[in-house]
Amino acid sequence: MEVAGEVVLRLDARGDIRYASQRAVGAIGLDGATPLTGLNLFDLVRPSDRHAIEAALRQAVESREVTRVNVRLMTQAGAVWFELEMIACETDETRTLEILVVGRDVSGLHATEERLRHIATHDELTGLPNRSLLADRLRMTVAQSRRSSAGFTVIALDLDGFKKVNDALGHPVGDVLLRVAADRLRMTLRDGDTLARVGGDEFVAVLPGVIDEHEIHNIARRMISGMQLPFEINGNTLYVSTSIGAAIYPIHGDSDVKLLAHADTAMYRAKELGKARCIVYNQMAFDQVEHDVSMEAAMFEAVRNGEFLLHYQPIVDAHSGQIMGFEALMRWMRPDIGLVSPAQFIPMAEENGLIHLLGAWALKAACVQLKRFEEAAGRPLYVSVNVSPRQFRNDQFITTVDDAIRLSGLDGHQLLLEITEGILMADPEHAEQLLTRIASRGVRIAIDDFGTGYSSLVYLKRFPIAALKIDRTFIRDLPDSVKDAAICNVVLSLASHLSLLTVAEGVENEHQLRFLSAQGCSLIQGFHTGSPMLPDAVIEILKADAEALQN
């Protein structure tokens, strides 16, 4: 026992020390020299660990097997973690119960384990709880609030302008800013509140007992004011602000997931409204956001399921009434809802990037379909396809056009691409280069919704434009509106002098048709001459027209 490398103690059944090795005296004696004999083991254990040692001694006596326990023993250096192994047996001489204890200093290992536990639950940069620990505390707060019927608030916030700091000055400066920002935010909260860093420049605070919107806004104002003070970092004076969203339990959600999502939604709304402000979640105001998220998920599923299709609206000669071509119009047929308006899903597809896939499919499908229409009509036709701004800016767009022409076998002039004035003016240099390449294929370009955008006449001279589409807003009140009539006359005269084709959209009655025809409009499109149709319906009409011409 004396030469053993570990602490060795022999105890009686009450825990009194009957023998202590010199190693034990040196390691856990209060002065490193006084014998421990006569003391009780409980005298050497930190008070908060006495219940653990008591349970271990009891188990050792009852089981007569080796029992292990980790406790903090009092030493000259303070409380030190030891792993104690103990076994109870009867002595050979008196057959009395004795407990043999062997202990090892595991303070280093314990410190490492504590460090690893801290790393797993805390953000290394700021020392704040991380997403994992936040989730645990938030679930605990929800459970406590359900039992006590007390509410609480979840606040989501991020730093406005932080990315610019990172990009301009580098991550080391950004890291210092985050640490300072975390300290400032922490100072605005109470001791019982939780502030966590959940990633990048995003933080979440949990405020137990806070359910009054006035109090929430007061807390938010303190946070915003703290962030608006200058940050002096490495000789740089930096300014950032913070946008805050709040959700209250149980009004805005009865689970940690819902509360976090709704606080996040409110925070992004605060950024949209100008930043450096707090928005409290409101169900009615944010229903559209949840609807958009649901629809966006359904859109990706719709692509896989082939739910998108094309309808074709006839474009007819304004004088003869003969069908000259069609505009391909994208539609979404949701199985559980029916047709979804393009006004609902096209902007969303622009935002999430699906427009590249949908636009390429629509262009190729329309060109291939036109071949079937020509077979039914027995004569050449053309197809008009809309091009979105994001499609137009894509470097692969010209390749998509080439593929559509090659797959369908069309001549280039049978394809009319409709773009808006905004596309041209957003990046004129890129637009000129791309349109020149497109025109070299024989493909024609039409300005859609002419007169409703920038209406700069410069692009009519600069870009290879083949057609103007007069927007329905100028057609709707014809021929009674003097102003609309004047606008149409000017556009038609301008197009005539520049040898441009004109297409009037939204023609819904005979009076509008006659007026436009008399003024020299080339082509007509609208419900008066034909509604958007599925391909089979178009083929039936074309076949009927072909038979009528033969007879």
C-alpha positions as CSV (number, residue, x, y, z in Angstrom):
1,M,0.0,0.0,0.0
2,E,2.9,2.4,0.8
3,V,4.6,1.9,-2.6
4,A,1.4,2.1,-4.6
5,G,1.1,5.1,-6.9
6,E,-2.4,5.9,-5.9
7,V,-4.0,7.2,-2.7
8,V,-4.9,4.2,-0.4
9,L,-7.3,4.4,2.6
10,R,-8.8,1.8,4.9
11,L,-12.2,2.7,6.5
12,D,-14.5,1.2,9.0
13,A,-18.2,0.8,8.3
14,R,-18.9,4.3,9.5
15,G,-16.3,5.8,7.1
16,D,-13.7,6.6,9.8
17,I,-10.1,6.3,8.4
18,R,-8.2,3.5,10.1
19,Y,-5.2,3.7,7.7
20,A,-3.9,6.2,5.2
21,S,-0.9,5.7,2.9
22,Q,1.8,8.4,2.8
23,R,0.7,9.1,-0.7
24,A,-2.8,9.8,0.7
25,V,-1.4,12.1,3.4
26,G,0.6,14.1,0.9
27,A,-2.1,14.3,-1.7
28,I,-5.2,15.1,0.4
29,G,-3.9,16.1,3.8
30,L,-4.6,19.7,4.7
31,D,-1.0,20.3,5.5
32,G,0.6,17.4,3.7
33,A,2.0,15.9,6.9
34,T,-0.7,15.4,9.5
35,P,-1.9,11.8,9.5
36,L,-5.5,11.3,8.4
37,T,-6.1,8.4,10.8
38,G,-9.2,9.1,13.0
39,L,-10.8,11.5,10.5
40,N,-13.9,10.5,8.6
41,L,-13.9,10.3,4.8
42,F,-16.8,12.8,4.8
43,D,-14.5,15.4,6.4
44,L,-12.3,15.2,3.3
45,V,-15.1,15.5,0.7
46,R,-16.5,18.7,-0.6
47,P,-19.9,19.3,1.0
48,S,-21.8,19.3,-2.3
49,D,-20.3,15.8,-3.1
50,R,-21.1,14.1,0.2
51,H,-24.4,12.6,-1.0
52,A,-22.4,10.9,-3.8
53,I,-19.8,9.4,-1.5
54,E,-22.5,8.3,0.9
55,A,-24.3,6.5,-1.8
56,A,-21.1,4.9,-3.1
57,L,-20.2,3.6,0.4
58,R,-23.6,2.1,0.9
59,Q,-23.4,0.4,-2.5
60,A,-20.0,-1.0,-1.7
61,V,-21.2,-2.5,1.6
62,E,-24.3,-4.0,0.2
63,S,-22.8,-5.4,-3.0
64,R,-19.3,-6.4,-1.8
65,E,-18.2,-5.5,-5.3
66,V,-15.9,-2.7,-6.6
67,T,-17.8,0.6,-6.6
68,R,-16.5,3.7,-8.4
69,V,-17.3,7.4,-7.7
70,N,-15.9,10.7,-8.8
71,V,-15.8,13.3,-6.0
72,R,-13.9,16.5,-5.0
73,L,-11.5,16.0,-2.1
74,M,-10.2,18.9,-0.1
75,T,-6.5,19.5,-0.5
76,Q,-4.0,22.2,0.2
77,A,-4.6,23.4,-3.4
78,G,-8.4,23.4,-2.9
79,A,-11.0,20.9,-4.2
80,V,-9.5,18.4,-6.5
81,W,-11.3,15.7,-8.5
82,F,-10.5,12.1,-7.5
83,E,-11.8,8.9,-8.8
84,L,-12.3,6.5,-5.9
85,E,-12.6,2.8,-6.2
86,M,-13.8,1.0,-3.0
87,I,-14.6,-2.5,-2.0
88,A,-16.0,-3.8,1.3
89,C,-14.7,-7.0,3.0
90,E,-14.3,-8.6,6.4
91,T,-10.8,-8.6,8.1
92,D,-9.1,-11.9,8.6
93,E,-8.4,-11.3,12.3
94,T,-11.7,-9.9,13.8
95,R,-14.1,-10.6,10.9
96,T,-15.2,-6.9,11.1
97,L,-16.3,-5.0,8.1
98,E,-13.6,-2.8,6.4
99,I,-13.7,-0.7,3.3
100,L,-10.6,-0.4,1.1
101,V,-10.4,2.8,-1.0
102,V,-8.0,3.5,-3.8
103,G,-8.0,7.0,-5.4
104,R,-6.5,8.6,-8.5
105,D,-6.2,12.3,-9.2
106,V,-8.4,12.9,-12.3
107,S,-8.5,16.7,-12.2
108,G,-6.7,17.0,-15.5
109,L,-9.0,14.6,-17.2
110,H,-12.1,16.2,-15.6
111,A,-10.9,19.6,-16.7
112,T,-10.5,18.3,-20.3
113,E,-14.0,16.8,-20.2
114,E,-15.5,20.1,-18.9
115,R,-13.7,22.0,-21.7
116,L,-15.1,19.6,-24.3
117,R,-18.6,19.9,-22.8
118,H,-18.3,23.7,-22.9
119,I,-17.1,23.6,-26.5
120,A,-20.0,21.4,-27.5
121,T,-22.5,23.8,-25.9
122,H,-20.9,27.3,-26.3
123,D,-19.8,29.5,-29.1
124,E,-16.0,29.6,-29.0
125,L,-15.7,33.1,-30.3
126,T,-18.1,34.9,-28.0
127,G,-18.5,32.4,-25.1
128,L,-22.3,32.6,-25.5
129,P,-24.5,29.5,-25.6
130,N,-24.6,28.0,-29.1
131,R,-27.5,26.7,-31.1
132,S,-27.5,23.3,-29.3
133,L,-27.6,24.8,-25.8
134,L,-30.2,27.3,-26.9
135,A,-32.4,24.5,-28.1
136,D,-32.1,22.8,-24.8
137,R,-32.9,25.9,-22.8
138,L,-35.7,26.9,-25.0
139,R,-37.3,23.5,-24.7
140,M,-36.9,23.7,-20.9
141,T,-38.5,27.2,-20.9
142,V,-41.4,26.0,-22.9
143,A,-42.0,23.0,-20.5
144,Q,-41.8,25.3,-17.5
145,S,-44.1,27.8,-19.0
146,R,-46.7,25.1,-19.8
147,R,-46.6,24.0,-16.2
148,S,-46.8,27.5,-14.8
149,S,-49.0,29.1,-17.5
150,A,-46.4,31.9,-17.7
151,G,-45.3,33.4,-21.0
152,F,-41.9,34.4,-22.4
153,T,-40.4,36.0,-25.5
154,V,-38.0,34.8,-28.1
155,I,-36.0,37.6,-29.8
156,A,-34.0,37.0,-33.0
157,L,-31.6,39.6,-34.2
158,D,-28.7,40.0,-36.6
159,L,-26.2,42.8,-37.3
160,D,-27.0,45.1,-40.2
161,G,-23.9,45.9,-42.3
162,F,-21.7,43.2,-40.7
163,K,-21.0,41.5,-44.1
164,K,-19.5,44.8,-45.4
165,V,-17.1,44.9,-42.5
166,N,-16.0,41.3,-43.1
167,D,-15.6,41.8,-46.8
168,A,-13.7,45.1,-46.4
169,L,-11.5,44.5,-43.4
170,G,-11.4,40.7,-43.1
171,H,-12.6,38.1,-40.6
172,P,-10.2,39.0,-37.7
173,V,-11.8,42.5,-37.5
174,G,-15.2,40.9,-37.9
175,D,-14.5,38.5,-35.0
176,V,-13.6,41.3,-32.7
177,L,-16.7,43.2,-33.7
178,L,-18.8,40.1,-32.9
179,R,-17.2,39.7,-29.5
180,V,-17.9,43.4,-28.6
181,A,-21.4,43.2,-30.0
182,A,-22.1,40.1,-27.9
183,D,-20.9,41.9,-24.7
184,R,-23.1,44.9,-25.5
185,L,-26.1,42.7,-26.0
186,R,-25.5,40.8,-22.9
187,M,-25.4,44.0,-20.9
188,T,-29.0,44.8,-22.0
189,L,-30.4,41.6,-20.5
190,R,-31.2,40.2,-17.1
191,D,-29.3,37.5,-15.3
192,G,-32.0,34.9,-15.9
193,D,-32.2,35.6,-19.7
194,T,-30.4,33.5,-22.3
195,L,-28.4,35.1,-25.1
196,A,-27.0,32.7,-27.7
197,R,-25.1,33.1,-30.9
198,V,-26.6,30.8,-33.5
199,G,-24.3,31.5,-36.4
200,G,-22.5,34.3,-38.3
201,D,-23.9,37.6,-37.0
202,E,-27.2,36.0,-35.8
203,F,-28.2,36.0,-32.1
204,V,-31.2,34.8,-30.2
205,A,-32.4,35.8,-26.8
206,V,-34.9,34.0,-24.5
207,L,-36.6,36.3,-22.0
208,P,-38.6,34.4,-19.4
209,G,-41.7,36.3,-18.0
210,V,-41.6,39.0,-20.7
211,I,-44.9,39.0,-22.7
212,D,-45.8,42.7,-22.8
213,E,-45.0,44.3,-26.2
214,H,-44.1,47.6,-24.6
215,E,-41.5,45.9,-22.5
216,I,-40.2,44.0,-25.6
217,H,-39.8,47.3,-27.5
218,N,-37.9,48.8,-24.5
219,I,-35.5,45.9,-24.5
220,A,-35.1,46.1,-28.2
221,R,-34.4,49.9,-28.0
222,R,-31.6,49.2,-25.6
223,M,-30.1,46.6,-27.9
224,I,-30.4,48.9,-30.9
225,S,-28.9,51.9,-29.0
226,G,-26.0,49.7,-27.9
227,M,-25.2,48.6,-31.4
228,Q,-25.4,52.2,-32.8
229,L,-22.4,53.3,-30.7
230,P,-19.2,53.3,-32.8
231,F,-16.9,50.2,-32.7
232,E,-13.2,51.1,-32.3
233,I,-11.3,48.1,-33.7
234,N,-7.7,48.1,-34.8
235,G,-7.7,51.8,-35.6
236,N,-11.0,51.5,-37.5
237,T,-14.2,53.3,-36.4
238,L,-17.1,51.0,-37.5
239,Y,-20.8,51.4,-37.4
240,V,-23.4,48.6,-37.5
241,S,-27.0,48.4,-36.5
242,T,-29.3,45.5,-35.6
243,S,-32.7,44.3,-36.8
244,I,-34.9,42.5,-34.3
245,G,-37.9,40.2,-34.5
246,A,-39.8,38.9,-31.5
247,A,-42.3,36.1,-30.9
248,I,-44.3,35.6,-27.6
249,Y,-45.2,32.3,-26.1
250,P,-47.9,31.0,-26.4
251,I,-49.5,33.7,-28.6
252,H,-47.2,33.3,-31.5
253,G,-46.3,29.6,-31.1
254,D,-46.5,26.8,-28.5
255,S,-43.2,25.1,-29.4
256,D,-39.5,26.1,-29.6
257,V,-39.5,25.5,-33.4
258,K,-42.5,27.8,-34.1
259,L,-41.3,30.5,-31.8
260,L,-37.8,30.6,-33.4
261,A,-39.3,30.5,-36.9
262,H,-41.7,33.3,-36.2
263,A,-39.1,35.5,-34.5
264,D,-36.9,35.0,-37.5
265,T,-39.7,36.0,-39.9
266,A,-40.3,39.1,-37.9
267,M,-36.6,40.0,-37.9
268,Y,-36.4,39.7,-41.7
269,R,-39.5,41.9,-41.9
270,A,-37.7,44.5,-39.8
271,K,-34.8,44.4,-42.2
272,E,-37.2,44.9,-45.2
273,L,-38.8,47.9,-43.5
274,G,-35.5,49.8,-43.1
275,K,-33.4,47.9,-40.4
276,A,-32.5,49.1,-36.9
277,R,-35.9,48.4,-35.6
278,C,-38.0,45.7,-33.8
279,I,-41.0,44.0,-35.2
280,V,-43.2,41.7,-33.1
281,Y,-44.7,38.8,-35.0
282,N,-48.3,39.1,-36.1
283,Q,-50.1,36.1,-37.5
284,M,-52.2,38.0,-40.0
285,A,-49.4,40.1,-41.2
286,F,-47.1,37.1,-41.8
287,D,-49.6,34.6,-43.2
288,Q,-48.3,35.4,-46.7
289,V,-44.7,34.6,-45.7
290,E,-45.8,31.1,-44.5
291,H,-47.9,30.7,-47.7
292,D,-44.9,31.6,-49.8
293,V,-42.7,29.1,-48.0
294,S,-45.3,26.4,-48.6
295,M,-45.7,27.4,-52.2
296,E,-42.0,27.4,-52.8
297,A,-41.7,23.9,-51.5
298,A,-44.6,22.8,-53.7
299,M,-42.9,24.4,-56.8
300,F,-39.8,22.3,-56.4
301,E,-42.1,19.2,-56.1
302,A,-44.1,20.4,-59.1
303,V,-41.0,20.4,-61.3
304,R,-40.2,16.8,-60.3
305,N,-43.9,15.8,-61.0
306,G,-44.2,17.6,-64.3
307,E,-47.1,19.9,-63.1
308,F,-46.0,22.9,-65.2
309,L,-47.5,23.2,-68.7
310,L,-47.9,25.7,-71.5
311,H,-51.0,27.3,-72.9
312,Y,-51.0,29.0,-76.2
313,Q,-52.8,32.2,-77.1
314,P,-53.4,33.0,-80.8
315,I,-51.8,36.1,-82.3
316,V,-53.8,37.1,-85.4
317,D,-53.4,39.4,-88.3
318,A,-55.3,42.6,-87.5
319,H,-56.8,42.9,-91.0
320,S,-57.4,39.3,-92.2
321,G,-58.0,37.7,-88.8
322,Q,-55.7,34.8,-89.8
323,I,-53.7,33.1,-87.0
324,M,-50.0,34.1,-87.5
325,G,-48.5,32.7,-84.3
326,F,-48.9,32.0,-80.6
327,E,-47.6,33.3,-77.3
328,A,-46.6,30.4,-75.0
329,L,-47.9,31.1,-71.5
330,M,-46.7,29.0,-68.6
331,R,-49.3,27.6,-66.2
332,W,-49.0,25.5,-63.0
333,M,-51.7,22.8,-62.6
334,R,-51.6,21.9,-58.9
335,P,-53.4,18.6,-58.3
336,D,-55.1,19.7,-55.1
337,I,-55.9,23.3,-56.2
338,G,-56.0,23.7,-59.9
339,L,-54.4,26.3,-62.1
340,V,-52.1,28.7,-60.3
341,S,-51.7,32.2,-61.8
342,P,-48.3,33.0,-63.2
343,A,-48.4,36.3,-61.2
344,Q,-48.1,34.1,-58.1
345,F,-45.3,31.7,-59.0
346,I,-43.2,33.5,-61.6
347,P,-41.8,36.2,-59.2
348,M,-41.1,33.4,-56.7
349,A,-39.3,31.3,-59.4
350,E,-37.2,34.4,-60.2
351,E,-36.2,34.7,-56.5
352,N,-35.4,31.1,-55.9
353,G,-33.6,30.4,-59.2
354,L,-36.2,27.9,-60.6
355,I,-36.8,30.3,-63.4
356,H,-33.7,29.0,-65.2
357,L,-35.0,25.5,-65.3
358,L,-38.6,26.5,-66.0
359,G,-37.6,29.1,-68.6
360,A,-35.3,26.7,-70.5
361,W,-38.0,24.0,-70.5
362,A,-40.7,26.5,-71.7
363,L,-38.5,27.8,-74.6
364,K,-37.7,24.3,-75.8
365,A,-41.2,22.9,-75.4
366,A,-42.8,25.9,-77.2
367,C,-40.5,25.5,-80.2
368,V,-41.0,21.8,-80.4
369,Q,-44.8,22.3,-80.1
370,L,-44.8,24.9,-82.9
371,K,-43.8,22.1,-85.3
372,R,-47.0,20.2,-84.5
373,F,-49.0,23.4,-84.9
374,E,-47.4,23.9,-88.4
375,E,-48.3,20.4,-89.4
376,A,-51.9,21.0,-88.5
377,A,-52.1,24.4,-90.2
378,G,-50.1,23.4,-93.3
379,R,-48.2,26.7,-93.2
380,P,-45.4,28.5,-91.3
381,L,-46.2,30.0,-87.9
382,Y,-44.2,31.6,-85.1
383,V,-44.1,31.3,-81.4
384,S,-43.5,34.1,-78.8
385,V,-41.9,33.2,-75.5
386,N,-41.3,35.5,-72.5
387,V,-37.8,35.8,-71.1
388,S,-37.4,36.8,-67.4
389,P,-34.7,39.2,-66.2
390,R,-32.8,36.4,-64.4
391,Q,-32.8,34.2,-67.5
392,F,-31.5,37.0,-69.6
393,R,-28.6,37.6,-67.3
394,N,-27.6,33.9,-67.3
395,D,-24.5,33.2,-69.3
396,Q,-26.1,29.9,-70.6
397,F,-29.2,31.7,-72.1
398,I,-27.8,31.9,-75.6
399,T,-27.0,28.1,-75.4
400,T,-30.6,27.5,-74.4
401,V,-31.9,29.4,-77.4
402,D,-29.6,27.4,-79.7
403,D,-30.7,24.2,-78.2
404,A,-34.4,25.1,-78.7
405,I,-33.9,25.9,-82.4
406,R,-31.8,22.8,-83.0
407,L,-34.2,20.4,-81.2
408,S,-37.3,21.8,-82.9
409,G,-35.8,22.3,-86.4
410,L,-37.4,25.8,-86.6
411,D,-36.0,28.7,-88.6
412,G,-34.7,31.4,-86.2
413,H,-37.2,34.0,-87.4
414,Q,-40.1,31.7,-86.2
415,L,-39.0,32.4,-82.6
416,L,-39.9,35.7,-81.0
417,L,-38.4,36.4,-77.6
418,E,-40.3,38.9,-75.4
419,I,-38.2,41.0,-73.0
420,T,-39.2,44.1,-70.9
421,E,-37.7,47.5,-71.1
422,G,-36.2,47.1,-67.6
423,I,-34.0,44.2,-68.8
424,L,-32.5,46.4,-71.5
425,M,-31.8,49.4,-69.2
426,A,-30.5,47.3,-66.3
427,D,-27.2,46.5,-68.1
428,P,-27.2,48.0,-71.6
429,E,-23.8,46.8,-72.5
430,H,-24.6,43.2,-71.7
431,A,-28.0,43.5,-73.4
432,E,-26.5,44.9,-76.6
433,Q,-24.0,42.1,-76.9
434,L,-26.5,39.3,-76.1
435,L,-29.2,40.6,-78.4
436,T,-26.8,41.0,-81.2
437,R,-25.8,37.3,-80.8
438,I,-29.5,36.3,-80.7
439,A,-30.3,38.4,-83.8
440,S,-27.5,36.7,-85.7
441,R,-29.5,33.4,-85.3
442,G,-32.4,35.1,-87.0
443,V,-34.4,35.1,-83.8
444,R,-36.5,38.2,-83.3
445,I,-36.8,40.4,-80.2
446,A,-40.0,42.0,-79.0
447,I,-40.3,44.7,-76.3
448,D,-43.1,43.5,-74.0
449,D,-45.4,45.9,-72.2
450,F,-44.1,48.8,-74.3
451,G,-44.6,52.2,-72.7
452,T,-45.0,51.0,-69.1
453,G,-41.3,50.9,-68.2
454,Y,-38.4,53.2,-68.9
455,S,-39.8,54.1,-72.3
456,S,-36.4,55.3,-73.5
457,L,-36.4,55.6,-77.3
458,V,-32.6,55.2,-77.4
459,Y,-32.9,51.4,-77.2
460,L,-35.0,51.3,-80.3
461,K,-32.0,52.7,-82.2
462,R,-29.3,50.9,-80.3
463,F,-30.7,47.3,-80.0
464,P,-31.9,44.9,-82.7
465,I,-35.6,45.2,-81.9
466,A,-38.1,43.6,-84.3
467,A,-41.4,44.2,-82.6
468,L,-43.3,46.3,-80.0
469,K,-46.1,44.8,-77.9
470,I,-48.5,47.6,-76.8
471,D,-49.5,47.0,-73.2
472,R,-53.2,46.2,-72.4
473,T,-53.4,49.3,-70.2
474,F,-53.4,51.4,-73.3
475,I,-55.9,49.2,-75.1
476,R,-58.5,48.7,-72.4
477,D,-60.4,52.0,-72.8
478,L,-60.1,52.3,-76.6
479,P,-61.5,53.9,-78.7
480,D,-63.3,56.1,-76.1
481,S,-60.2,57.3,-74.2
482,V,-58.6,60.2,-76.1
483,K,-55.3,59.8,-74.2
484,D,-55.0,56.1,-74.9
485,A,-55.9,56.6,-78.5
486,A,-53.2,59.3,-78.8
487,I,-50.6,57.0,-77.2
488,C,-51.5,54.1,-79.5
489,N,-51.3,56.3,-82.5
490,V,-47.8,57.6,-81.5
491,V,-46.5,54.0,-80.9
492,L,-48.0,52.7,-84.1
493,S,-46.6,55.6,-86.1
494,L,-43.2,55.2,-84.5
495,A,-43.1,51.5,-85.2
496,S,-44.2,52.0,-88.8
497,H,-41.4,54.5,-89.5
498,L,-38.8,52.1,-87.8
499,S,-40.2,49.1,-89.8
500,L,-41.1,47.4,-86.5
501,L,-43.9,44.8,-86.1
502,T,-46.6,45.8,-83.6
503,V,-48.7,43.5,-81.4
504,A,-51.7,44.9,-79.4
505,E,-52.3,42.9,-76.2
506,G,-55.5,42.6,-74.3
507,V,-57.9,43.2,-77.3
508,E,-61.4,42.2,-75.9
509,N,-64.0,43.6,-78.4
510,E,-64.6,44.5,-82.0
511,H,-64.4,48.2,-81.4
512,Q,-60.8,47.9,-80.1
513,L,-59.9,45.7,-83.0
514,R,-61.3,48.0,-85.7
515,F,-59.6,51.1,-84.2
516,L,-56.2,49.4,-84.0
517,S,-56.6,47.9,-87.5
518,A,-57.4,51.4,-88.9
519,Q,-54.4,52.9,-87.2
520,G,-52.0,50.3,-88.8
521,C,-51.5,47.8,-86.0
522,S,-50.0,44.6,-87.4
523,L,-51.1,41.9,-85.0
524,I,-53.8,41.4,-82.4
525,Q,-53.8,39.3,-79.2
526,G,-56.6,39.0,-76.7
527,F,-59.7,37.2,-75.6
528,H,-61.6,38.7,-78.6
529,T,-59.5,36.6,-81.0
530,G,-58.7,33.7,-78.8
531,S,-58.1,32.7,-75.2
532,P,-55.0,30.7,-74.0
533,M,-55.5,27.0,-74.9
534,L,-53.9,23.7,-74.4
535,P,-52.0,22.3,-77.5
536,D,-54.8,19.8,-78.5
537,A,-57.4,22.6,-78.7
538,V,-55.0,24.7,-80.8
539,I,-54.5,21.9,-83.2
540,E,-58.2,21.4,-83.7
541,I,-58.6,25.1,-84.5
542,L,-55.7,25.1,-87.0
543,K,-57.1,22.0,-88.7
544,A,-60.5,23.6,-89.0
545,D,-58.9,26.8,-90.5
546,A,-56.9,24.7,-92.9
547,E,-59.9,22.8,-94.1
548,A,-61.9,26.1,-94.5
549,L,-59.2,27.6,-96.7
550,Q,-59.1,24.4,-98.9
551,N,-62.8,24.6,-99.4
